[in-house]
Amino acid sequence: MKQITLEFTDEKSSKPRIDFHVHMGLYTYSHPWVTEWIKQAHPEGYEDYINRYNDPGAFEDLLSSEGVDYACVLAELSYITTGICTNEQVRDFCRGRSKLIPFCDINPYIFTNLGDELRHKVEDEGFRGLKLYPTYQHYYLNDQRVYPLYQAAQDLGIPVLIHTGSSVFKGSRMKYGDPLHLDDVAGDFPNLNLVMAHSGRGFWYDKAFFLSKLHSNLYMELAGLPPGKLLTYFPELARNTDKVIFGSDWPGMRGIKSNMEAISKLALPAEGVENILGGNAAKLLRL
């Protein structure tokens, strides 16, 4: 995987600003309850806003205005719960765009040879990460049939971002979002970097924090979590800033810059803030 020269938008920062968790505004298909939920973040002008940033150049401009150097754009194949944003859609959106890092989705109910499919996505199509949606697609993360996928990701040296915790969307099943299942995966694949999207949101903040301290290859990610409540959810966050990654969950969460600024004002060491807002992600992405 080729190295990328970093460009910093924040002259005060020695590390890039990376949003590890953004979705495309327009899916191939979205269930109506998802659209209605996202509209809450856009009380006026939702359609114009989403259509404007369906252009990758305009979206890169938005990221620049929000102080973001790089963003991971996530495919999603969740037919029964949220909708479909195809791998091809994300691939084409990110192609030739220096700020945009494509993550594919390999739904184990759709693909048969999971490992080979991921290798093709990375080696032939340019994907640089994998996003898993167990809560939406209904499988346990430590199910042995998913292990060839982890093996391929470990061999390829790419990070795996995994939805953990709760979801408001119809058809979701919370039991599949328990971070405890990653105890097996992190132990069985010690060279695979695993990132817990939403950090066990709702039920399992304590599990996510403990597991990230226990396993050197298991990280917390903050998408969808109010920055002002982070020290309530994770009272000892300052002791774990080398294992925490910023994500916004755009467009469901609109204010990327304001969230980063709120994190920078928390009672955390300055170096820890730099790690959360980009340093840790840069290491996993090999930037």
C-alpha positions, 0 to 999 in steps of 0.5 A, spaced: 500 500 500 503 506 497 505 511 502 501 518 502 504 525 504 500 528 509 497 535 508 495 539 515 489 544 515 491 546 522 497 549 523 497 548 531 497 541 530 503 536 528 498 531 526 492 530 521 485 531 523 481 524 521 474 523 521 474 515 521 466 514 520 462 518 515 457 515 510 455 517 503 449 522 503 445 519 498 445 511 498 442 507 493 437 505 497 435 507 504 429 505 508 424 511 510 426 511 518 433 512 516 432 518 512 427 521 517 432 520 523 438 524 519 433 529 517 433 531 525 440 533 524 438 538 518 431 541 520 431 545 514 434 544 507 435 537 508 435 535 500 439 540 498 444 539 503 445 532 501 444 533 494 450 538 494 455 533 498 453 527 493 459 530 489 465 528 491 469 535 490 464 538 494 464 533 499 472 534 500 471 542 500 466 541 506 471 537 509 476 542 508 471 547 511 470 543 517 478 542 518 478 535 516 484 532 512 482 525 511 475 522 512 473 514 511 467 513 507 463 507 509 459 502 504 453 499 507 449 492 505 444 492 510 438 490 506 433 489 512 435 495 517 438 501 514 439 501 506 444 499 501 450 504 499 454 499 495 462 498 495 462 500 487 458 507 489 464 508 495 469 506 490 467 511 485 466 516 490 473 516 493 477 515 486 482 520 485 480 524 491 486 525 496 482 526 502 477 520 501 479 513 504 474 508 502 472 502 506 468 496 503 463 492 507 463 484 506 456 482 508 457 474 510 450 473 508 451 475 501 458 473 499 461 466 499 468 466 500 469 472 504 477 472 504 477 472 497 472 477 496 476 482 501 482 481 497 479 483 491 476 489 494 483 491 497 488 489 491 484 490 485 479 496 487 483 500 492 479 499 498 483 501 504 479 498 510 473 494 512 466 496 515 462 491 519 455 491 521 453 485 525 447 489 529 444 490 522 446 484 518 445 479 524 451 475 526 456 474 532 463 477 531 466 471 533 462 466 529 467 462 525 464 463 519 467 470 519 474 468 521 476 468 513 474 475 513 479 477 519 484 473 516 484 476 510 484 483 513 490 481 517 494 479 511 492 485 508 494 490 513 488 494 513 483 496 519 476 493 521 471 498 523 465 494 527 459 497 529 458 496 536 452 498 541 445 500 540 441 502 534 435 506 533 433 503 526 428 498 525 430 491 525 436 492 529 438 486 534 442 489 540 445 482 542 450 482 536 453 489 538 456 486 544 463 488 544 465 482 548 465 478 542 471 482 540 475 479 546 475 472 541 477 476 535 482 480 538 486 474 541 485 470 535 488 475 530 493 479 534 496 483 528 489 485 526 487 492 528 480 492 530 476 499 531 469 499 535 465 504 532 460 508 537 465 504 543 459 500 545 454 505 545 448 505 550 449 498 554 457 497 553 461 503 554 465 499 560 466 493 556 469 497 550 473 501 555 476 495 558 477 491 552 481 496 549 486 497 555 486 489 555 488 488 547 493 492 544 490 491 537 483 493 539 481 501 539 475 505 541 471 510 536 467 516 538 462 516 532 455 519 534 457 520 542 456 527 544 463 530 546 460 533 552 458 526 555 465 522 554 468 523 560 461 521 563 461 515 559 469 514 560 471 517 566 478 514 565 479 517 558 485 520 559 489 514 561 487 511 554 488 516 549 492 512 545 487 507 543 481 512 541 479 515 534 475 520 532 469 519 528 463 523 526 457 519 523 456 524 518 451 526 515 447 523 521 451 528 526 452 534 522 457 538 526 464 535 525 468 541 526 464 543 533 465 536 535 472 536 534 473 543 538 469 540 544 473 534 544 479 539 544 476 542 550 476 536 555 480 535 561 485 531 557 492 531 555 494 535 549 498 530 546 492 525 547 487 530 544 492 530 538 492 522 538 484 522 538 483 527 533 487 524 528 494 521 530 491 514 532 487 513 525 493 515 521 497 509 524 492 504 523 491 507 516 498 507 514 498 515 512 
